[in-house]
Amino acid sequence: MSHIIRLGLITAALTPTLAAQPWLGTSPRGFEFIEGFSVSDNVLASEPTLRYQQIDATNDDPMGPISSIGFRRDGQALANPDAIARMVEVELTMAEGDVWAFSLVFDGNRQANDAVVVNRKMVSFPDWTQVPPSLPAPVDLTIAFDQAWSYSGREVSCRDLIWEMKVFSNSAAGMDYPFDLEYVGPPGASFGQTPPPRESMGVELNTGCQVPGAPGPFRLQETMRNDRTMFEIESIALDGVPGQPVTLFMSTFDAALPLPQLCTTLHALPDVIVPNGIMSPGRVVRTFIRPLPYNKSFIGVDLYLQAITPDASQSGLPFALSGAQRLTVPADPDRPTAGRIWGTSTSGFFAAFGPAEGGVIVHFGL
């Protein structure tokens, strides 16, 4: 069988499956066909009144317009006679916020693009007493939006997707209802706290020139930081000529040019030129290159840096080159990627809980 025929058969086999999916995506992302790790069975659709809010930082790309939200039963929870069909009076809001600042302040979490998408109404929740025949369970609880909403995407707005449900009444209050749930993200990341930047250290590519009186060759120590809002380079030049200016060459290409007029190989072309300052009597000069604009696509890119300073003692051209360093743009710092808070009212007192890691898996519909 030819490659083209096999490809055609595979495409034909996949087409009905793809066409049958009315979903733009899931939150957390990537769980269209994957069962969640855990279950949430005693919060959503279990409380008589409730305010529930969930934030998701896993969806980087824009999404929308979204016209519905869908839920599914946890596929691994045992049969439960409590999980009967019920009528729940709900209101649903979509918004955008910051997962790092996520806290128990419901209204403060919703920072932008805030809209009530489902006006207060009664919604029929299906019977979830039985274990589904396959994993994941079908999305059989869908709530249509009264107005469509679009998510701008973390890559565009640096904000995270939020959905919030208010429950005003519940015909089966106090009875479990098992939603599929997934824990995502690094366990060490904390809500409401700004993590330290992620760093990368320069890797030395060659030995720099020796200048008169220095204890060692002219060299660099480069550090790059990413705090997910900007990049920063800390550049330290050591063992140069006191009183002389130091200039930094920066490039994304390793030239590796062995020029006979210079005392060492030129690795960093002067694509970007940064004045580093004047070499101190102690033979050190330190500067910060900041802020460099944040762009996630830069992560993992190699930069090549090398310093040059006047030095009349060198044979050939009267300049000394430092050893070059390769500096890789570091990854984003760890952040929580999905979280939830909820609150209930008892005797007029509102009690809030969370933030907790992970989130109920929802499907967003066309």
N, C-alpha and C positions, 0 to 999 in steps of 0.2 A: 504493500500500500504506500503510495507516495506521501511525502511530507505535506503537500498541499491538501490532499484528500483527508489525511488525519487531522490537520488543522481545521478543516471545514467541519468535520464530525464533532470535534471538541467544541468549536464555536456554536454549532447547532445544539449540542447538548446543554451548554451553559445558558443559552439565550432565554429559555423559559424561566429559569431560576432568577436571572437578573431582572427580567421584565416583571416578575412577581413581587419585587421589593419596592414598596411605595415610600421608602425612607430616605431622607437626606443623609442621615448618620445617627450615631448613638452618642450618648453622654453617660459615662466616660466613652471616649472614642474607641472604635474598633471591636465592639461587642455585638455586631449584628448576628453572628453565627457562633458566638462563644458564650458559654455559661459563666456567670459570675461566681466568685469564690465563696460568697457568703449569702446571708439572707437578712432582710429587715422585715420582721413579722409583727411588731407590736407598736408601730408608730403611725405611719401612713395608713389611713382607712381603719385604724383600730381605736383611736382616741375619739371621744365625743366632740371635742373642739380641738383645733390644732393650728399652729403656724409652723410650717416646715420650709426650710430654705436650703438649697444645694448649689455649690459652686464647682465649676469644672474648668481646669486649666489644660486639659489634654487636647482640646480642639483648637489648633493653631489657625486654621483657615476659615475664611468667611463661610457662613451657612445661611441659606434662606432663599426666598421667603419661606418661613416655617408656618404651616397651617394646622398642625396637630401635634399632640404629644401622646406617645404610646407606652404602656407598661406591660410587663410579663411576670408570671408567677415564677418563683424560684423553682428550678427544675429538680433540685436535690432534697428539698424539704419533704418530710414525710407527709402522708395523707393526714389531714387535720379537719375534724368536723366543725371547728370554729370558723374556718375560712369560707363561710357561705356568701352567697350574693348579698349585696347591700346597696342601699341608696345613700349617697354621700353628697352633702351640699358643699360645693367647692367654689373657690375663686383662684385663678392662676395668673401669676405675673412673671414676665421675662425681663431680664436686665443684664447689665455687665458690671463687673467689679474687679477687685484685686485679691487673688487667692492668698497673698502674703499678709494682707490686712484683714482677712476674714475673721470675724468675731461674733459675739452674741448680740451685737447691735444690728438687728435685721435691716432697718431702714438705711443705716450707714453703709452696709455692705453693697447696696444697690447704688452704684456711683454714676451710671450713665445708661442711655438707651432703655429707659425704664417704662414698661407699658403693661397694663392689665390686658391680657390676651383672652382670658375666659372670664366673662362676667359671672357674678354669683348665680349659681344654678344647681339643680339636683342632677346628679350623674349616676347612672347605673353601673355598679362594679360587679363583674361576673363571679360565678362560683369558682373558688380555687381550692376546694376541699381535696381533690384528687391529684395524685402525682401525674404530671404530663407524660405522654408516651415517648417523648424524645427530648433531647437537650439541644439548644435551650428551648424553653416553652414558647408557644406562639404568643405574639403580641395581641392579646384579646381584650385589653382595656385601652381604648383610644378616646381621647377627649379632643374634639375639634375646637380650634381657636375661633373666637368671634372676630378677631382681626389678626392678620398675618404679621409676623415679626421676623427680623433678620439679625443675625449675629455678625458683627463686624470682623471678628477673628483676632486672635492674640497677635498675629504677625502684623496686623494693620494698626490696631488700637492699643496694644499692650494691656488689654483688659480680658477678663475671663467671663465665661458664660454662667449666668445665674438663672435658676427657675425657682419659683416659690409658690407653694400651695397653702391656701387657708381653708380650713374645714370648719363649717359652722354647725353642722349636724351630721349624725351618722346613725343609720338604723340598726347597725350591729356593733355599737360602741362596746369596747372591752373585749372583743373577740379578735383573735389573730388574723392576719392577712399577709401572706408571705411574698414580698417583693424580692426579685433577684437583685443582688447587691455585689459590688466589686470594690476591693481595696486596691488603690493604685498609688504609685509614687513612692519615693524613698521614705522609709520609716523614720529616719532621723529629722526630716523636715518638720517645722513647727508652724502652726497658724499664728498670725499676729506678730511674728518676729522676722526681722530682716536678717537673712543668713549672711555670713561673711562671703566676700567675693571668691570666686574660683581663680586660682593662680596657675601660671605656667612659668617655668624657669628656662632661660636661654641655654642652649647647648653649644659649647665652643667648637668651632670648625677648624681653627688653625691658630698658630702662635703669632702674636703681634711683634712689632719691632721693639728692639731694645733701645731706650733713650739714655743719655748720659746720667749716671748717678742713681738710676732707678733700681730698686731691689729685684725687679723682675720685668718681663716684657709688658708693653702697653696692652691693656686688656679691658674688656667690658664685663659687667654683670647686669643682665637684662631680666626684668620680671614683668609679666603682663597680667592684668587682672580684669575680670568680667563680673560686674554685679547685676547684669541683665538689663541695666539702663544705659550703660556706657562701658567702653573699654578704657584702660589706662596702662601706660608703659612707664615703669620706673627704670631709668637708665643711669648706671654708675660707671664712670670711666676711672681707671686706676693706673698709676705708674706712668703717667705722661710727663710732659715738660711743664714745670711750675711756671705760672704766669702766662701761659699760652692758651689761646682759645681752642676748644674741642668742638668739632662738628660731627654730627651723626648722619651717616648715610643709611637709608632704609629702602628695601626693595622686596618684592614678592618672588624674585628670581635669584637663584644662586649663580652668579656669573663665573666664579672660580677662575679668574683671570690671573695667570702668573706673569705680571708685568716686570720686566728687568729694571725699570726705573724706580720701582718701589721695593721696600725691604721684605714684603710678605705678599701673599696672594690676596687679590681684591675679590671678595665674595659679594659684597653688597654694592650695587650700583647706586649712584646718587639720584634715584627716582624721586625720593623725598629727602629733603635736607633739613635737619633740625639742629639749631645751635644748642650745644650742651652747656656752655658756660666756660669759665676760666679755670684752668687747673690750679688747685690750691697749693700752697707750700708743702702740704702733706701728701701731695700727688693724688688727690681724689676730687672729682666733681660729680655732683648728683643732680639730676633733673627729672621732672615728671612731665610726660606728654599726655595731656588730658584736657578736656574730655574728647575721646575719640568716639564718633557716633556708633551706637549699637546697631548691629545687623546680624541676625542669627545665622545668615548664610556665610558669614566670615568665620564662624567657629571651625577650627581644624585647619585653617589656612596657615601656611608657614611664612613668616617674615624673616628677612635677612638684614642684620644690622652690623655696622662697622664704623668705628670712629677714625677721624683723621685730625692731626694736629701739626702745626709747623715745627720743624726740627732741622736746624741747619747742619747738624752733625751727620745726617744720613748721606750716604753716597747716592748718586742719581738725583732724583727730585728731593727738595728739602722738606719732606713731609714724612711723618711716621704714621703708620696704620696700626690700629689695634687688631687683636684677634677678632674674627667675626663670630657672631652668634646667630643660631637659628632659633627663632621664637615662635611657638605655635599658639594661635589664638585659643584660649581656654574655653571649655564648655560653660554653660550656664551653671550657677550655683544650684544646689538642691532646693527644690521647692515642693510643698504639698501640691498634689495635682487634682484632688477632688476631696470635698469636705461637705459636711452638713450640720445644720443646727436645727433645733426644734423647740417649741414651747407650748405649754398647755395652761389653761386657766382653771383654777380650782377655788371656789368661794370668792371669786373676784380677784384672786392673786395669780399673776402670770409668772410661771417658772420656766426659764430657758435652760437648755442643755446643749453641750458641745463646746467648741467645734470637735467633731469626730471625723476620723479619716474615712475615705471611701464614699461611694454614693450609690443610690438606687439607679439601676440601668434603665435609661429611658430612650425611646426612639423618637426622632423628630420627623414628622411627615410633610410631604409636599402639599 
